[in-house]
Amino acid sequence: MRILGVLQRFAVTYFVVATLQLLSERPGDVYQFECWAPLRDFIPYWYQWVFMGIIVATHVSITFYLPIPGCPTGYLGPGGLHDNSSFVNCTGGAAGFIDRLVLGQNHMYKTQSFKNLYDTTLAYDPEGILGYLTSIFVGFLGLQAGKILTMFPLYSARVKRWLFWAFVTGAIGATLCKLSENTGWIPINKNLWSLSFALVTSSMAFTMLTLCYLLVDVYHIVSGAPFYFVGMNSILIYVGQEVTSSTFPWNFPVSQTHFSQLCMDLWGTTLWVIISVWLYYCNFFLAV
């Protein structure tokens, strides 16, 4: 039985970030008249950023400096046939080593996306223990977006700050990966939830939040449909997809090409959007 998973990671991330905010929250916008009020979403919460700095530094230090028996320090690859089978039993580097040591292979994810490609034999969990650190950091950046929304009533102030964070996180992430796919100091790697992956995806999230905010709430160009229908039953849709992803009509035989797989996935997504619209008008909502 697998112990970790996506929802477990959400739970831990939200718990840590929410606890951090509750321990430092103040009633009302008490700093709006201070001389440094334009930075009141940042300055009063400096110790939160220190804590996040420790989280990120811990993740990077373990990833690149933890000694792993029989493997080079800082290895980030899939093991198996990778690099001419030089590191067969090093799947996932430090992240994989920690999970196999703490959880055991029988309690980890069994169908990794790279398993067949690299003929790996060791288990690796993309929602593993070490990745929780960068997930918490991403959740904290989401909290920062929320602070901006609640503290600054003018849409221009919100947009400027969101775009500022989009630029900062994107620039740092791009620097860490050296604008490359598989190289750089810290390559973008979703399976590892690498720091560059966390920063680049956060940059995209800040950018998309800004775009949606302008289109929906400021200029009223679109209503937000059909996305908010899905959002109102997000847990049900997630669980439903997990249960039905390998069954008809969500899944059916197609040629093994990227385009064919994309078309099938788009069809499956469309089905869930239709279901979410139907549930909305039935006034049925499943929330946690």
Residue, then its C-alpha position, 0 to 999 in steps of 0.5 A: m500500500r502506498i503511504l504518500g500521495v497528492l492529497q497527502r502532500f496537499a494536506v501537509t503543505y496547507f497545514v504548515v503554511a496555515t499554521l505559520q500564518l495563524l501564528s503571525e496573523r494580526p487582526g485587520d490591516v494594521y499597517q496600512f498607514e505606516c510609511w512602509a505600507p506599500l511593503r506591508d505584505f512582506i516586512p511584517y512577515w520577515y520571519q516567515w521568509v526566514f523560515m521558508g529560507i531554512i526550508v529551501a536551504t534544507h532541501v538543497s543541502i539534502t539533495f546535493y550533499l547527502p551521502i548515498p551508498g554506491c551513488p555520486t553525491g548530488y545525483l538527480g537522475p532516474g538510475g537504471l539505463h541512464d548515463n550508460s547504466s552508470f548508476v543503476n541503483c541510484t534512482g531519484g538520488a537523495a529523494g529516492f534514497i530517503d523514501r526507500l529508507v523510511l517508507g520501504q519499496n512496498h509502500m511507494y509508487k510503482t508506476q513511475s513515468f520513467k520506469n519503462l524508458y530507463d528499465t529502473t527496478l527501484a521504487y520511486d515516489p514523485e510525492g516523496i518526503l523530500g519534495y514536501l519541502t519545496s511543496i511547502f515553499v510553493g504553498f507559501l508563495g500562494l499565501q503571498a498572493g493571497k496577502i496581496l489580494t486582501m491588503f491592496p484594494l486597487y487592482s493596479a497594486r495587486v497586478k504590479r505585485w503579482l507580476f513582480w513575484a512572477f518575474v522574481t520567481g521565474a528569473i531565479g528558476a531560469t537562472l538555476c536551470k540555465l534556461s535548459e531542459n536537463t542541465g543547469w545547476i538545478p534542472i527543472n524536474k517535476n518528479l523530484w519537485s526540484l527548486s527550479f521546478a517549484l520557482v518556474t511553476s510558481s512564476m507561471a501561477f502568478t502570471m496566470l492569476t494576474l491574467c485571469y484576474l484582469l479578464v474576469d474581475v477587472y475587465h469582465i471579458v470572460s465570466g470564469a466559466p467553465f473553470y469555476f464549475v470544476g473548481m466547485n467540485s474539485i475533490l470529486i473530479y480528482v477522485g473520479q479521474e483517479v477511479t475512471s482514468s483507465t476505463f471507457p469512455w475516459n480511456f480507449p485504445v489509440s496510437q502511441t503518439h503524443f498527439s493521439q494521447l493528447c486528444m484522448d486526454l482532452w476528451g477525458t477533460t471535456l467529459w469531466v467539465i460537462i459532469s461538473v456543469w451538470l453537478y453545478y446545476c443539480n446544486f451538488f457540491l462535494a468539498v473537504 
